[in-house]
Amino acid sequence: MKHLSRLFLIIILGSMLIPAAGAENPEVLIKTELGDITIEIYEKEAPITASNFLKYVDEGRYKDGCFYRVVTMENQPNNDIKIEVIQGGLSAETRGNMLAPIEHETTDRTGILHKNGVISMARSKPGTASSEFFICVGDQPELDGGGKRNPDGQGFSAFGKVIKGMDVVKKIHQQPVDGQILNPRIKIFSITRVE
C-alpha cells in the first residue's frame, strides 16, 4: 500500500510538470466580416517577427484594420514568378499605429517555409517589415529564402500558420478586386489572443 501511495504521488507530481497540450505556441483569432481565422504563432522559431506581431495584437493596434490585397494567378501579368496570397494589416487611415520596422528573419534561419496557410510579414527591403502581413494560399516556395519573387532573394519572414479558418482565407482570396486591391476591403473587427 505504501508503494502504491508513493507511485500515485510521483504520477501526480510528474503530470504537473508536463505542459498542457497546445499550450506551447500562442494562438490568435482574426475576426473578419467574412468569418474567423485562427493562427498558431511560432515564437521559438521566429522570435523577432512573432514578438512584433503579438505586440500589435496585445496593444490593439490592428483595430479597424482590413484585408486589402489579394494576389491570384490572374492579376499579376507583369510578374514572371507568380504567387497566391491575401494581405492585410492596418488600413491607410490607421497607419499611425505602426511600430518601428524589425530585423528580417529569413526562412533559412527559422525553418518556417511558405506552405499553404502560413502567415508572413510583407516588406519592401530586408528590415522594413512592421505591421503588414500576408497568408499563403497554397504552397509558395518562391517566397522562401533563395526564392525569386523578391529580387534580393532573401524571401519573407514567416512566423505562424492558419490552424482553423482556411475556408475564410480562400473566401477572401475570391473576392472582387481592382488589380490586386480588394474592392471593397474586408474589415478586420479584431485580432486577439486565444485564451
C-alpha positions as CSV (number, residue, x, y, z in Angstrom):
1,M,0.0,0.0,0.0
2,K,2.9,2.3,0.8
3,H,4.4,1.7,-2.6
4,L,1.1,2.4,-4.3
5,S,0.8,5.7,-2.4
6,R,4.3,6.7,-3.4
7,L,3.7,5.7,-7.1
8,F,0.5,7.7,-7.1
9,L,2.2,10.8,-5.7
10,I,5.0,10.5,-8.3
11,I,2.5,10.3,-11.1
12,I,0.6,13.3,-9.8
13,L,3.7,15.4,-9.4
14,G,5.1,14.3,-12.8
15,S,1.9,15.3,-14.6
16,M,2.1,18.8,-13.1
17,L,5.5,19.3,-14.8
18,I,4.2,18.4,-18.3
19,P,2.8,21.4,-20.1
20,A,-0.8,21.2,-21.3
21,A,-1.1,20.1,-24.9
22,G,-1.4,23.0,-27.3
23,A,-0.1,25.5,-24.7
24,E,3.3,25.7,-26.2
25,N,2.6,28.2,-29.0
26,P,0.2,31.1,-28.7
27,E,-2.8,31.4,-30.9
28,V,-4.5,34.5,-32.2
29,L,-8.1,34.9,-33.6
30,I,-8.6,37.2,-36.5
31,K,-12.3,38.1,-36.7
32,T,-13.3,39.4,-40.1
33,E,-16.6,40.3,-41.7
34,L,-16.4,37.0,-43.7
35,G,-15.6,34.8,-40.7
36,D,-12.8,33.9,-38.3
37,I,-9.3,32.7,-38.8
38,T,-7.2,31.1,-36.0
39,I,-3.4,31.4,-36.3
40,E,-0.7,29.5,-34.4
41,I,2.3,31.7,-33.8
42,Y,5.8,30.2,-33.8
43,E,7.5,32.3,-31.1
44,K,10.5,30.0,-30.7
45,E,11.3,29.6,-34.4
46,A,10.7,33.3,-35.3
47,P,11.2,35.2,-32.1
48,I,11.6,38.7,-33.6
49,T,8.8,38.5,-36.1
50,A,6.4,36.7,-33.7
51,S,7.1,39.1,-30.9
52,N,6.4,42.1,-33.2
53,F,3.1,40.7,-34.5
54,L,2.0,39.8,-30.9
55,K,2.8,43.3,-29.8
56,Y,0.5,44.7,-32.4
57,V,-2.2,42.2,-31.2
58,D,-1.7,42.9,-27.5
59,E,-1.7,46.6,-27.9
60,G,-4.9,46.6,-30.1
61,R,-3.1,48.2,-33.0
62,Y,-4.9,46.2,-35.6
63,K,-8.3,47.7,-34.5
64,D,-10.0,48.9,-37.7
65,G,-7.5,47.0,-39.9
66,C,-8.5,45.1,-43.0
67,F,-7.6,42.7,-45.7
68,Y,-6.9,44.9,-48.7
69,R,-4.9,43.0,-51.2
70,V,-5.3,39.7,-53.0
71,V,-2.8,38.2,-55.3
72,T,-4.1,35.5,-57.7
73,M,-2.7,33.7,-60.8
74,E,-4.7,36.1,-62.9
75,N,-3.9,39.5,-61.5
76,Q,-0.1,39.7,-61.7
77,P,0.5,39.9,-65.5
78,N,3.9,41.6,-65.1
79,N,5.4,39.0,-62.8
80,D,7.2,36.0,-64.1
81,I,7.2,34.4,-60.7
82,K,3.5,34.2,-59.6
83,I,2.2,33.7,-56.0
84,E,-1.1,33.5,-54.3
85,V,-1.7,35.3,-51.0
86,I,-4.1,37.6,-49.2
87,Q,-2.6,40.6,-47.5
88,G,-3.9,42.6,-44.5
89,G,-3.0,44.8,-41.6
90,L,-3.5,48.5,-41.0
91,S,-5.7,50.5,-43.3
92,A,-4.4,53.7,-44.8
93,E,-6.4,55.6,-42.1
94,T,-4.7,53.6,-39.2
95,R,-1.1,53.6,-40.4
96,G,-0.3,55.9,-37.4
97,N,-0.4,52.8,-35.3
98,M,2.7,51.4,-36.9
99,L,5.7,50.4,-34.8
100,A,9.4,50.6,-35.9
101,P,10.4,48.1,-38.6
102,I,12.0,44.9,-37.5
103,E,15.1,42.8,-38.4
104,H,14.5,40.4,-41.2
105,E,14.3,36.7,-40.1
106,T,14.8,34.5,-43.2
107,T,13.3,31.1,-43.7
108,D,16.8,29.6,-43.6
109,R,17.1,30.9,-40.1
110,T,13.6,30.0,-38.8
111,G,12.9,26.8,-40.8
112,I,9.3,28.1,-41.4
113,L,8.6,27.7,-45.1
114,H,5.8,29.4,-47.0
115,K,3.4,26.5,-47.2
116,N,-0.4,26.6,-47.5
117,G,-1.8,28.7,-44.7
118,V,1.5,30.1,-43.4
119,I,1.4,33.8,-42.3
120,S,4.4,36.0,-43.0
121,M,5.3,39.7,-43.0
122,A,5.1,41.9,-46.0
123,R,8.1,44.1,-46.7
124,S,10.0,46.0,-49.4
125,K,13.7,45.8,-48.5
126,P,15.0,43.5,-45.7
127,G,14.5,45.1,-42.4
128,T,11.4,47.2,-43.4
129,A,8.6,44.8,-42.2
130,S,6.4,46.4,-39.5
131,S,2.6,45.8,-39.4
132,E,1.5,44.3,-42.8
133,F,1.1,40.6,-43.1
134,F,0.0,38.0,-45.7
135,I,-1.4,34.5,-45.7
136,C,-0.3,31.9,-48.3
137,V,-3.0,30.3,-50.4
138,G,-1.3,27.1,-51.5
139,D,2.5,26.4,-51.1
140,Q,4.6,29.4,-52.2
141,P,8.3,28.3,-52.2
142,E,9.3,31.5,-54.2
143,L,8.7,33.5,-51.0
144,D,11.2,31.5,-49.1
145,G,14.9,32.4,-48.7
146,G,16.5,31.9,-52.1
147,G,13.1,32.3,-53.8
148,K,12.8,34.5,-56.9
149,R,9.7,36.6,-56.1
150,N,11.7,39.3,-54.4
151,P,14.8,40.4,-56.4
152,D,17.1,40.4,-53.2
153,G,16.5,36.6,-52.9
154,Q,16.1,36.8,-49.1
155,G,12.4,35.9,-49.1
156,F,9.9,36.9,-46.4
157,S,9.6,36.4,-42.6
158,A,7.1,33.6,-41.9
159,F,6.1,33.3,-38.3
160,G,2.9,31.1,-38.0
161,K,0.2,29.1,-39.7
162,V,-3.6,29.0,-40.0
163,I,-4.9,26.2,-37.9
164,K,-8.6,27.0,-38.4
165,G,-10.5,29.1,-40.9
166,M,-8.6,28.3,-44.2
167,D,-12.1,28.4,-45.8
168,V,-12.3,32.1,-44.8
169,V,-8.8,32.8,-46.3
170,K,-10.0,31.2,-49.6
171,K,-13.2,33.2,-49.5
172,I,-11.3,36.4,-49.1
173,H,-9.0,35.3,-51.9
174,Q,-12.0,35.0,-54.2
175,Q,-13.5,38.5,-53.5
176,P,-13.7,41.2,-56.3
177,V,-10.5,43.2,-56.9
178,D,-9.3,46.3,-58.8
179,G,-6.0,45.0,-60.0
180,Q,-4.8,43.4,-56.7
181,I,-6.8,45.7,-54.4
182,L,-9.9,44.3,-52.8
183,N,-13.0,46.3,-53.6
184,P,-14.4,46.6,-51.1
185,R,-11.8,45.8,-48.4
186,I,-12.6,43.1,-46.0
187,K,-12.9,44.5,-42.4
188,I,-10.9,43.0,-39.6
189,F,-13.0,43.5,-36.5
190,S,-10.3,42.4,-34.1
191,I,-7.1,40.3,-33.7
192,T,-6.8,38.9,-30.2
193,R,-5.0,36.1,-28.4
194,V,-6.9,32.9,-27.9
195,E,-7.0,32.3,-24.1
